[in-house]
Amino acid sequence: TVMMKEKCELETANRDKCKAVHLLKKQMDSLQYHIQILKKSKEEQAAELIRLKEMKMSTRFSQRKML
């Protein structure tokens, strides 16, 4: 019947929407995971830069003491 056909079409459409939503959620989770990795990498680079600047300053200080 027409109603059963419409119901079937709606169920198919809903299934497709659910699949699309599930896929989007997976993509969002993946993006959030990669953002966390990038943040951690950036923090590590910042810490390394600070450490290198401190080493440079202490080297300059040591060189001045020798003069």
PQR file with spaces between the fields and no chain letter, atoms N, CA, C, O and H, PARSE charges and radii, in Angstrom:
ATOM       1  N    THR     1       0.839   -1.205    0.000 -0.4000 1.5000
ATOM       2  CA   THR     1       0.000    0.000    0.000 -0.0000 2.0000
ATOM       3  C    THR     1       0.879    1.261    0.000  0.5500 1.7000
ATOM       4  O    THR     1       2.086    1.198    0.229 -0.5500 1.4000
ATOM       5  N    VAL     2       0.249    2.379   -0.258 -0.4000 1.5000
ATOM       6  CA   VAL     2       0.975    3.654   -0.339 -0.0000 2.0000
ATOM       7  C    VAL     2       1.568    4.034    1.014  0.5500 1.7000
ATOM       8  O    VAL     2       2.704    4.503    1.091 -0.5500 1.4000
ATOM       9  H    VAL     2      -0.732    2.431   -0.444  0.4000 1.0000
ATOM      10  N    MET     3       0.779    3.827    2.102 -0.4000 1.5000
ATOM      11  CA   MET     3       1.267    4.187    3.438 -0.0000 2.0000
ATOM      12  C    MET     3       2.489    3.363    3.821  0.5500 1.7000
ATOM      13  O    MET     3       3.444    3.890    4.392 -0.5500 1.4000
ATOM      14  H    MET     3      -0.144    3.446    2.039  0.4000 1.0000
ATOM      15  N    MET     4       2.462    2.069    3.508 -0.4000 1.5000
ATOM      16  CA   MET     4       3.604    1.216    3.842 -0.0000 2.0000
ATOM      17  C    MET     4       4.844    1.639    3.055  0.5500 1.7000
ATOM      18  O    MET     4       5.961    1.620    3.571 -0.5500 1.4000
ATOM      19  H    MET     4       1.687    1.640    3.045  0.4000 1.0000
ATOM      20  N    LYS     5       4.622    2.021    1.792 -0.4000 1.5000
ATOM      21  CA   LYS     5       5.742    2.468    0.958 -0.0000 2.0000
ATOM      22  C    LYS     5       6.342    3.755    1.530  0.5500 1.7000
ATOM      23  O    LYS     5       7.563    3.895    1.602 -0.5500 1.4000
ATOM      24  H    LYS     5       3.715    2.036    1.373  0.4000 1.0000
ATOM      25  N    GLU     6       5.476    4.697    1.937 -0.4000 1.5000
ATOM      26  CA   GLU     6       5.945    5.959    2.531 -0.0000 2.0000
ATOM      27  C    GLU     6       6.686    5.704    3.835  0.5500 1.7000
ATOM      28  O    GLU     6       7.720    6.313    4.109 -0.5500 1.4000
ATOM      29  H    GLU     6       4.485    4.584    1.878  0.4000 1.0000
ATOM      30  N    LYS     7       6.132    4.779    4.645 -0.4000 1.5000
ATOM      31  CA   LYS     7       6.773    4.442    5.918 -0.0000 2.0000
ATOM      32  C    LYS     7       8.164    3.863    5.667  0.5500 1.7000
ATOM      33  O    LYS     7       9.123    4.202    6.360 -0.5500 1.4000
ATOM      34  H    LYS     7       5.293    4.284    4.423  0.4000 1.0000
ATOM      35  N    CYS     8       8.258    3.003    4.689 -0.4000 1.5000
ATOM      36  CA   CYS     8       9.533    2.383    4.332 -0.0000 2.0000
ATOM      37  C    CYS     8      10.533    3.448    3.859  0.5500 1.7000
ATOM      38  O    CYS     8      11.709    3.406    4.221 -0.5500 1.4000
ATOM      39  H    CYS     8       7.479    2.728    4.126  0.4000 1.0000
ATOM      40  N    GLU     9      10.059    4.393    3.053 -0.4000 1.5000
ATOM      41  CA   GLU     9      10.926    5.470    2.567 -0.0000 2.0000
ATOM      42  C    GLU     9      11.414    6.341    3.720  0.5500 1.7000
ATOM      43  O    GLU     9      12.576    6.746    3.756 -0.5500 1.4000
ATOM      44  H    GLU     9       9.104    4.426    2.759  0.4000 1.0000
ATOM      45  N    LEU    10      10.507    6.627    4.666 -0.4000 1.5000
ATOM      46  CA   LEU    10      10.886    7.426    5.838 -0.0000 2.0000
ATOM      47  C    LEU    10      11.928    6.701    6.682  0.5500 1.7000
ATOM      48  O    LEU    10      12.893    7.309    7.144 -0.5500 1.4000
ATOM      49  H    LEU    10       9.563    6.298    4.637  0.4000 1.0000
ATOM      50  N    GLU    11      11.731    5.402    6.882 -0.4000 1.5000
ATOM      51  CA   GLU    11      12.684    4.613    7.662 -0.0000 2.0000
ATOM      52  C    GLU    11      14.055    4.611    6.994  0.5500 1.7000
ATOM      53  O    GLU    11      15.085    4.724    7.658 -0.5500 1.4000
ATOM      54  H    GLU    11      10.947    4.907    6.507  0.4000 1.0000
ATOM      55  N    THR    12      14.050    4.480    5.675 -0.4000 1.5000
ATOM      56  CA   THR    12      15.319    4.507    4.929 -0.0000 2.0000
ATOM      57  C    THR    12      15.988    5.872    5.081  0.5500 1.7000
ATOM      58  O    THR    12      17.196    5.958    5.305 -0.5500 1.4000
ATOM      59  H    THR    12      13.214    4.388    5.135  0.4000 1.0000
ATOM      60  N    ALA    13      15.197    6.935    4.958 -0.4000 1.5000
ATOM      61  CA   ALA    13      15.735    8.294    5.102 -0.0000 2.0000
ATOM      62  C    ALA    13      16.307    8.490    6.507  0.5500 1.7000
ATOM      63  O    ALA    13      17.378    9.073    6.674 -0.5500 1.4000
ATOM      64  H    ALA    13      14.216    6.866    4.777  0.4000 1.0000
ATOM      65  N    ASN    14      15.576    7.995    7.520 -0.4000 1.5000
ATOM      66  CA   ASN    14      16.050    8.114    8.903 -0.0000 2.0000
ATOM      67  C    ASN    14      17.349    7.343    9.109  0.5500 1.7000
ATOM      68  O    ASN    14      18.269    7.823    9.772 -0.5500 1.4000
ATOM      69  H    ASN    14      14.706    7.522    7.384  0.4000 1.0000
ATOM      70  N    ARG    15      17.415    6.142    8.533 -0.4000 1.5000
ATOM      71  CA   ARG    15      18.646    5.341    8.635 -0.0000 2.0000
ATOM      72  C    ARG    15      19.821    6.084    8.008  0.5500 1.7000
ATOM      73  O    ARG    15      20.917    6.127    8.566 -0.5500 1.4000
ATOM      74  H    ARG    15      16.668    5.752    7.994  0.4000 1.0000
ATOM      75  N    ASP    16      19.569    6.670    6.836 -0.4000 1.5000
ATOM      76  CA   ASP    16      20.626    7.423    6.149 -0.0000 2.0000
ATOM      77  C    ASP    16      21.080    8.617    6.989  0.5500 1.7000
ATOM      78  O    ASP    16      22.273    8.908    7.081 -0.5500 1.4000
ATOM      79  H    ASP    16      18.679    6.636    6.382  0.4000 1.0000
ATOM      80  N    LYS    17      20.111    9.306    7.601 -0.4000 1.5000
ATOM      81  CA   LYS    17      20.446   10.448    8.457 -0.0000 2.0000
ATOM      82  C    LYS    17      21.251    9.987    9.666  0.5500 1.7000
ATOM      83  O    LYS    17      22.225   10.635   10.048 -0.5500 1.4000
ATOM      84  H    LYS    17      19.142    9.070    7.527  0.4000 1.0000
ATOM      85  N    CYS    18      20.851    8.877   10.264 -0.4000 1.5000
ATOM      86  CA   CYS    18      21.575    8.343   11.424 -0.0000 2.0000
ATOM      87  C    CYS    18      23.008    7.983   11.045  0.5500 1.7000
ATOM      88  O    CYS    18      23.944    8.242   11.802 -0.5500 1.4000
ATOM      89  H    CYS    18      20.060    8.351    9.953  0.4000 1.0000
ATOM      90  N    LYS    19      23.170    7.384    9.866 -0.4000 1.5000
ATOM      91  CA   LYS    19      24.520    7.033    9.395 -0.0000 2.0000
ATOM      92  C    LYS    19      25.352    8.300    9.201  0.5500 1.7000
ATOM      93  O    LYS    19      26.525    8.343    9.570 -0.5500 1.4000
ATOM      94  H    LYS    19      22.410    7.174    9.251  0.4000 1.0000
ATOM      95  N    ALA    20      24.734    9.329    8.620 -0.4000 1.5000
ATOM      96  CA   ALA    20      25.442   10.590    8.374 -0.0000 2.0000
ATOM      97  C    ALA    20      25.851   11.242    9.695  0.5500 1.7000
ATOM      98  O    ALA    20      26.974   11.729    9.832 -0.5500 1.4000
ATOM      99  H    ALA    20      23.780    9.294    8.320  0.4000 1.0000
ATOM     100  N    VAL    21      24.936   11.248   10.661 -0.4000 1.5000
ATOM     101  CA   VAL    21      25.226   11.825   11.980 -0.0000 2.0000
ATOM     102  C    VAL    21      26.358   11.052   12.650  0.5500 1.7000
ATOM     103  O    VAL    21      27.270   11.649   13.222 -0.5500 1.4000
ATOM     104  H    VAL    21      24.025   10.852   10.549  0.4000 1.0000
ATOM     105  N    HIS    22      26.298    9.739   12.578 -0.4000 1.5000
ATOM     106  CA   HIS    22      27.338    8.892   13.173 -0.0000 2.0000
ATOM     107  C    HIS    22      28.699    9.189   12.534  0.5500 1.7000
ATOM     108  O    HIS    22      29.710    9.287   13.229 -0.5500 1.4000
ATOM     109  H    HIS    22      25.557    9.254   12.113  0.4000 1.0000
ATOM     110  N    LEU    23      28.713    9.330   11.223 -0.4000 1.5000
ATOM     111  CA   LEU    23      29.950    9.634   10.503 -0.0000 2.0000
ATOM     112  C    LEU    23      30.495   11.002   10.922  0.5500 1.7000
ATOM     113  O    LEU    23      31.696   11.155   11.142 -0.5500 1.4000
ATOM     114  H    LEU    23      27.892    9.251   10.658  0.4000 1.0000
ATOM     115  N    LEU    24      29.608   11.991   11.029 -0.4000 1.5000
ATOM     116  CA   LEU    24      30.030   13.325   11.460 -0.0000 2.0000
ATOM     117  C    LEU    24      30.606   13.293   12.872  0.5500 1.7000
ATOM     118  O    LEU    24      31.608   13.950   13.154 -0.5500 1.4000
ATOM     119  H    LEU    24      28.632   11.866   10.850  0.4000 1.0000
ATOM     120  N    LYS    25      29.967   12.522   13.764 -0.4000 1.5000
ATOM     121  CA   LYS    25      30.478   12.409   15.137 -0.0000 2.0000
ATOM     122  C    LYS    25      31.876   11.797   15.140  0.5500 1.7000
ATOM     123  O    LYS    25      32.759   12.248   15.870 -0.5500 1.4000
ATOM     124  H    LYS    25      29.153   11.989   13.536  0.4000 1.0000
ATOM     125  N    LYS    26      32.068   10.762   14.313 -0.4000 1.5000
ATOM     126  CA   LYS    26      33.391   10.134   14.227 -0.0000 2.0000
ATOM     127  C    LYS    26      34.426   11.133   13.712  0.5500 1.7000
ATOM     128  O    LYS    26      35.549   11.190   14.214 -0.5500 1.4000
ATOM     129  H    LYS    26      31.351   10.396   13.720  0.4000 1.0000
ATOM     130  N    GLN    27      34.040   11.916   12.715 -0.4000 1.5000
ATOM     131  CA   GLN    27      34.964   12.916   12.163 -0.0000 2.0000
ATOM     132  C    GLN    27      35.293   13.983   13.203  0.5500 1.7000
ATOM     133  O    GLN    27      36.441   14.416   13.310 -0.5500 1.4000
ATOM     134  H    GLN    27      33.128   11.870   12.307  0.4000 1.0000
ATOM     135  N    MET    28      34.283   14.410   13.974 -0.4000 1.5000
ATOM     136  CA   MET    28      34.514   15.402   15.025 -0.0000 2.0000
ATOM     137  C    MET    28      35.447   14.850   16.099  0.5500 1.7000
ATOM     138  O    MET    28      36.356   15.546   16.552 -0.5500 1.4000
ATOM     139  H    MET    28      33.351   14.058   13.888  0.4000 1.0000
ATOM     140  N    ASP    29      35.224   13.602   16.505 -0.4000 1.5000
ATOM     141  CA   ASP    29      36.102   12.972   17.493 -0.0000 2.0000
ATOM     142  C    ASP    29      37.535   12.922   16.977  0.5500 1.7000
ATOM     143  O    ASP    29      38.483   13.197   17.714 -0.5500 1.4000
ATOM     144  H    ASP    29      34.486   13.037   16.137  0.4000 1.0000
ATOM     145  N    SER    30      37.680   12.571   15.716 -0.4000 1.5000
ATOM     146  CA   SER    30      39.003   12.493   15.101 -0.0000 2.0000
ATOM     147  C    SER    30      39.665   13.871   15.083  0.5500 1.7000
ATOM     148  O    SER    30      40.851   13.997   15.388 -0.5500 1.4000
ATOM     149  H    SER    30      36.910   12.347   15.118  0.4000 1.0000
ATOM     150  N    LEU    31      38.903   14.894   14.730 -0.4000 1.5000
ATOM     151  CA   LEU    31      39.445   16.258   14.713 -0.0000 2.0000
ATOM     152  C    LEU    31      39.856   16.701   16.112  0.5500 1.7000
ATOM     153  O    LEU    31      40.915   17.302   16.291 -0.5500 1.4000
ATOM     154  H    LEU    31      37.939   14.792   14.482  0.4000 1.0000
ATOM     155  N    GLN    32      39.012   16.404   17.106 -0.4000 1.5000
ATOM     156  CA   GLN    32      39.350   16.787   18.477 -0.0000 2.0000
ATOM     157  C    GLN    32      40.620   16.089   18.941  0.5500 1.7000
ATOM     158  O    GLN    32      41.446   16.689   19.628 -0.5500 1.4000
ATOM     159  H    GLN    32      38.152   15.916   16.960  0.4000 1.0000
ATOM     160  N    TYR    33      40.777   14.828   18.567 -0.4000 1.5000
ATOM     161  CA   TYR    33      41.976   14.066   18.909 -0.0000 2.0000
ATOM     162  C    TYR    33      43.212   14.722   18.279  0.5500 1.7000
ATOM     163  O    TYR    33      44.234   14.899   18.941 -0.5500 1.4000
ATOM     164  H    TYR    33      40.106   14.340   18.009  0.4000 1.0000
ATOM     165  N    HIS    34      43.106   15.079   16.997 -0.4000 1.5000
ATOM     166  CA   HIS    34      44.244   15.708   16.321 -0.0000 2.0000
ATOM     167  C    HIS    34      44.539   17.097   16.882  0.5500 1.7000
ATOM     168  O    HIS    34      45.698   17.505   16.951 -0.5500 1.4000
ATOM     169  H    HIS    34      42.275   14.935   16.459  0.4000 1.0000
ATOM     170  N    ILE    35      43.498   17.822   17.282 -0.4000 1.5000
ATOM     171  CA   ILE    35      43.698   19.138   17.905 -0.0000 2.0000
ATOM     172  C    ILE    35      44.485   18.975   19.205  0.5500 1.7000
ATOM     173  O    ILE    35      45.397   19.755   19.482 -0.5500 1.4000
ATOM     174  H    ILE    35      42.556   17.491   17.226  0.4000 1.0000
ATOM     175  N    GLN    36      44.134   17.959   20.003 -0.4000 1.5000
ATOM     176  CA   GLN    36      44.862   17.710   21.253 -0.0000 2.0000
ATOM     177  C    GLN    36      46.334   17.407   20.977  0.5500 1.7000
ATOM     178  O    GLN    36      47.215   17.902   21.680 -0.5500 1.4000
ATOM     179  H    GLN    36      43.394   17.325   19.778  0.4000 1.0000
ATOM     180  N    ILE    37      46.597   16.598   19.960 -0.4000 1.5000
ATOM     181  CA   ILE    37      47.985   16.268   19.604 -0.0000 2.0000
ATOM     182  C    ILE    37      48.733   17.544   19.198  0.5500 1.7000
ATOM     183  O    ILE    37      49.869   17.762   19.617 -0.5500 1.4000
ATOM     184  H    ILE    37      45.881   16.195   19.389  0.4000 1.0000
ATOM     185  N    LEU    38      48.087   18.383   18.381 -0.4000 1.5000
ATOM     186  CA   LEU    38      48.728   19.624   17.939 -0.0000 2.0000
ATOM     187  C    LEU    38      48.980   20.564   19.112  0.5500 1.7000
ATOM     188  O    LEU    38      50.035   21.195   19.180 -0.5500 1.4000
ATOM     189  H    LEU    38      47.164   18.206   18.040  0.4000 1.0000
ATOM     190  N    LYS    39      48.021   20.667   20.042 -0.4000 1.5000
ATOM     191  CA   LYS    39      48.199   21.516   21.223 -0.0000 2.0000
ATOM     192  C    LYS    39      49.385   21.039   22.046  0.5500 1.7000
ATOM     193  O    LYS    39      50.213   21.836   22.487 -0.5500 1.4000
ATOM     194  H    LYS    39      47.164   20.155   19.987  0.4000 1.0000
ATOM     195  N    LYS    40      49.456   19.715   22.249 -0.4000 1.5000
ATOM     196  CA   LYS    40      50.554   19.152   23.036 -0.0000 2.0000
ATOM     197  C    LYS    40      51.885   19.434   22.358  0.5500 1.7000
ATOM     198  O    LYS    40      52.854   19.813   23.016 -0.5500 1.4000
ATOM     199  H    LYS    40      48.783   19.067   21.891  0.4000 1.0000
ATOM     200  N    SER    41      51.934   19.251   21.049 -0.4000 1.5000
ATOM     201  CA   SER    41      53.152   19.511   20.286 -0.0000 2.0000
ATOM     202  C    SER    41      53.551   20.985   20.404  0.5500 1.7000
ATOM     203  O    SER    41      54.728   21.301   20.577 -0.5500 1.4000
ATOM     204  H    SER    41      51.147   18.944   20.515  0.4000 1.0000
ATOM     205  N    LYS    42      52.580   21.871   20.310 -0.4000 1.5000
ATOM     206  CA   LYS    42      52.841   23.311   20.413 -0.0000 2.0000
ATOM     207  C    LYS    42      53.367   23.654   21.802  0.5500 1.7000
ATOM     208  O    LYS    42      54.304   24.442   21.934 -0.5500 1.4000
ATOM     209  H    LYS    42      51.624   21.614   20.169  0.4000 1.0000
ATOM     210  N    GLU    43      52.769   23.066   22.843 -0.4000 1.5000
ATOM     211  CA   GLU    43      53.229   23.303   24.213 -0.0000 2.0000
ATOM     212  C    GLU    43      54.659   22.806   24.391  0.5500 1.7000
ATOM     213  O    GLU    43      55.475   23.468   25.031 -0.5500 1.4000
ATOM     214  H    GLU    43      52.008   22.426   22.736  0.4000 1.0000
ATOM     215  N    GLU    44      54.960   21.640   23.822 -0.4000 1.5000
ATOM     216  CA   GLU    44      56.318   21.095   23.920 -0.0000 2.0000
ATOM     217  C    GLU    44      57.313   21.994   23.194  0.5500 1.7000
ATOM     218  O    GLU    44      58.422   22.217   23.680 -0.5500 1.4000
ATOM     219  H    GLU    44      54.296   21.102   23.302  0.4000 1.0000
ATOM     220  N    GLN    45      56.919   22.512   22.032 -0.4000 1.5000
ATOM     221  CA   GLN    45      57.800   23.414   21.285 -0.0000 2.0000
ATOM     222  C    GLN    45      58.034   24.704   22.066  0.5500 1.7000
ATOM     223  O    GLN    45      59.149   25.224   22.091 -0.5500 1.4000
ATOM     224  H    GLN    45      56.018   22.331   21.637  0.4000 1.0000
ATOM     225  N    ALA    46      56.986   25.219   22.700 -0.4000 1.5000
ATOM     226  CA   ALA    46      57.113   26.442   23.491 -0.0000 2.0000
ATOM     227  C    ALA    46      58.063   26.209   24.665  0.5500 1.7000
ATOM     228  O    ALA    46      58.906   27.057   24.958 -0.5500 1.4000
ATOM     229  H    ALA    46      56.080   24.797   22.680  0.4000 1.0000
ATOM     230  N    ALA    47      57.931   25.072   25.333 -0.4000 1.5000
ATOM     231  CA   ALA    47      58.808   24.746   26.459 -0.0000 2.0000
ATOM     232  C    ALA    47      60.258   24.631   25.986  0.5500 1.7000
ATOM     233  O    ALA    47      61.173   25.102   26.662 -0.5500 1.4000
ATOM     234  H    ALA    47      57.247   24.383   25.095  0.4000 1.0000
ATOM     235  N    GLU    48      60.463   24.011   24.840 -0.4000 1.5000
ATOM     236  CA   GLU    48      61.813   23.863   24.279 -0.0000 2.0000
ATOM     237  C    GLU    48      62.399   25.230   23.926  0.5500 1.7000
ATOM     238  O    GLU    48      63.581   25.477   24.165 -0.5500 1.4000
ATOM     239  H    GLU    48      59.720   23.628   24.291  0.4000 1.0000
ATOM     240  N    LEU    49      61.587   26.111   23.363 -0.4000 1.5000
ATOM     241  CA   LEU    49      62.038   27.454   23.013 -0.0000 2.0000
ATOM     242  C    LEU    49      62.457   28.224   24.268  0.5500 1.7000
ATOM     243  O    LEU    49      63.489   28.895   24.272 -0.5500 1.4000
ATOM     244  H    LEU    49      60.627   25.910   23.169  0.4000 1.0000
ATOM     245  N    ILE    50      61.661   28.127   25.324 -0.4000 1.5000
ATOM     246  CA   ILE    50      61.991   28.787   26.594 -0.0000 2.0000
ATOM     247  C    ILE    50      63.312   28.245   27.132  0.5500 1.7000
ATOM     248  O    ILE    50      64.165   29.005   27.591 -0.5500 1.4000
ATOM     249  H    ILE    50      60.823   27.582   25.321  0.4000 1.0000
ATOM     250  N    ARG    51      63.473   26.923   27.070 -0.4000 1.5000
ATOM     251  CA   ARG    51      64.695   26.291   27.565 -0.0000 2.0000
ATOM     252  C    ARG    51      65.915   26.783   26.775  0.5500 1.7000
ATOM     253  O    ARG    51      66.961   27.075   27.354 -0.5500 1.4000
ATOM     254  H    ARG    51      62.781   26.305   26.697  0.4000 1.0000
ATOM     255  N    LEU    52      65.771   26.870   25.454 -0.4000 1.5000
ATOM     256  CA   LEU    52      66.877   27.343   24.618 -0.0000 2.0000
ATOM     257  C    LEU    52      67.215   28.804   24.908  0.5500 1.7000
ATOM     258  O    LEU    52      68.388   29.177   24.939 -0.5500 1.4000
ATOM     259  H    LEU    52      64.921   26.632   24.983  0.4000 1.0000
ATOM     260  N    LYS    53      66.193   29.630   25.120 -0.4000 1.5000
ATOM     261  CA   LYS    53      66.432   31.044   25.450 -0.0000 2.0000
ATOM     262  C    LYS    53      67.158   31.161   26.784  0.5500 1.7000
ATOM     263  O    LYS    53      68.070   31.975   26.932 -0.5500 1.4000
ATOM     264  H    LYS    53      65.240   29.328   25.095  0.4000 1.0000
ATOM     265  N    GLU    54      66.746   30.338   27.763 -0.4000 1.5000
ATOM     266  CA   GLU    54      67.408   30.357   29.072 -0.0000 2.0000
ATOM     267  C    GLU    54      68.864   29.929   28.939  0.5500 1.7000
ATOM     268  O    GLU    54      69.744   30.511   29.574 -0.5500 1.4000
ATOM     269  H    GLU    54      66.005   29.678   27.643  0.4000 1.0000
ATOM     270  N    MET    55      69.123   28.912   28.116 -0.4000 1.5000
ATOM     271  CA   MET    55      70.503   28.462   27.890 -0.0000 2.0000
ATOM     272  C    MET    55      71.328   29.580   27.251  0.5500 1.7000
ATOM     273  O    MET    55      72.481   29.797   27.624 -0.5500 1.4000
ATOM     274  H    MET    55      68.409   28.440   27.600  0.4000 1.0000
ATOM     275  N    LYS    56      70.741   30.281   26.301 -0.4000 1.5000
ATOM     276  CA   LYS    56      71.425   31.377   25.614 -0.0000 2.0000
ATOM     277  C    LYS    56      71.772   32.482   26.612  0.5500 1.7000
ATOM     278  O    LYS    56      72.882   33.015   26.598 -0.5500 1.4000
ATOM     279  H    LYS    56      69.804   30.105   25.998  0.4000 1.0000
ATOM     280  N    MET    57      70.813   32.823   27.477 -0.4000 1.5000
ATOM     281  CA   MET    57      71.035   33.864   28.481 -0.0000 2.0000
ATOM     282  C    MET    57      72.139   33.447   29.450  0.5500 1.7000
ATOM     283  O    MET    57      73.010   34.252   29.779 -0.5500 1.4000
ATOM     284  H    MET    57      69.911   32.390   27.489  0.4000 1.0000
ATOM     285  N    SER    58      72.108   32.200   29.905 -0.4000 1.5000
ATOM     286  CA   SER    58      73.120   31.754   30.863 -0.0000 2.0000
ATOM     287  C    SER    58      74.498   31.688   30.197  0.5500 1.7000
ATOM     288  O    SER    58      75.513   31.923   30.852 -0.5500 1.4000
ATOM     289  H    SER    58      71.400   31.546   29.638  0.4000 1.0000
ATOM     290  N    THR    59      74.538   31.369   28.902 -0.4000 1.5000
ATOM     291  CA   THR    59      75.811   31.349   28.172 -0.0000 2.0000
ATOM     292  C    THR    59      76.366   32.765   28.069  0.5500 1.7000
ATOM     293  O    THR    59      77.563   32.977   28.266 -0.5500 1.4000
ATOM     294  H    THR    59      73.713   31.178   28.370  0.4000 1.0000
ATOM     295  N    ARG    60      75.509   33.731   27.763 -0.4000 1.5000
ATOM     296  CA   ARG    60      75.943   35.134   27.696 -0.0000 2.0000
ATOM     297  C    ARG    60      76.467   35.591   29.053  0.5500 1.7000
ATOM     298  O    ARG    60      77.494   36.264   29.143 -0.5500 1.4000
ATOM     299  H    ARG    60      74.537   33.559   27.604  0.4000 1.0000
ATOM     300  N    PHE    61      75.746   35.214   30.107 -0.4000 1.5000
ATOM     301  CA   PHE    61      76.139   35.592   31.463 -0.0000 2.0000
ATOM     302  C    PHE    61      77.514   35.010   31.785  0.5500 1.7000
ATOM     303  O    PHE    61      78.365   35.702   32.344 -0.5500 1.4000
ATOM     304  H    PHE    61      74.912   34.667   30.035  0.4000 1.0000
ATOM     305  N    SER    62      77.734   33.752   31.437 -0.4000 1.5000
ATOM     306  CA   SER    62      79.017   33.085   31.680 -0.0000 2.0000
ATOM     307  C    SER    62      80.135   33.764   30.893  0.5500 1.7000
ATOM     308  O    SER    62      81.245   33.927   31.400 -0.5500 1.4000
ATOM     309  H    SER    62      77.043   33.190   30.983  0.4000 1.0000
ATOM     310  N    GLN    63      79.843   34.158   29.660 -0.4000 1.5000
ATOM     311  CA   GLN    63      80.861   34.817   28.837 -0.0000 2.0000
ATOM     312  C    GLN    63      81.240   36.174   29.425  0.5500 1.7000
ATOM     313  O    GLN    63      82.407   36.563   29.383 -0.5500 1.4000
ATOM     314  H    GLN    63      78.942   34.026   29.248  0.4000 1.0000
ATOM     315  N    ARG    64      80.268   36.892   29.968 -0.4000 1.5000
ATOM     316  CA   ARG    64      80.543   38.195   30.584 -0.0000 2.0000
ATOM     317  C    ARG    64      81.414   38.026   31.821  0.5500 1.7000
ATOM     318  O    ARG    64      82.317   38.824   32.071 -0.5500 1.4000
ATOM     319  H    ARG    64      79.320   36.576   30.001  0.4000 1.0000
ATOM     320  N    LYS    65      81.136   36.984   32.589 -0.4000 1.5000
ATOM     321  CA   LYS    65      81.913   36.739   33.809 -0.0000 2.0000
ATOM     322  C    LYS    65      83.377   36.460   33.470  0.5500 1.7000
ATOM     323  O    LYS    65      84.273   36.814   34.236 -0.5500 1.4000
ATOM     324  H    LYS    65      80.402   36.335   32.387  0.4000 1.0000
ATOM     325  N    MET    66      83.618   35.824   32.320 -0.4000 1.5000
ATOM     326  CA   MET    66      84.985   35.486   31.922 -0.0000 2.0000
ATOM     327  C    MET    66      85.767   36.723   31.495  0.5500 1.7000
ATOM     328  O    MET    66      86.991   36.754   31.622 -0.5500 1.4000
ATOM     329  H    MET    66      82.890   35.537   31.697  0.4000 1.0000
ATOM     330  N    LEU    67      85.064   37.756   30.984 -0.4000 1.5000
ATOM     331  CA   LEU    67      85.750   38.964   30.499 -0.0000 2.0000
ATOM     332  C    LEU    67      86.248   39.822   31.595  0.5500 1.7000
ATOM     333  O    LEU    67      86.843   40.868   31.338 -0.5500 1.4000
ATOM     334  H    LEU    67      84.070   37.731   30.881  0.4000 1.0000
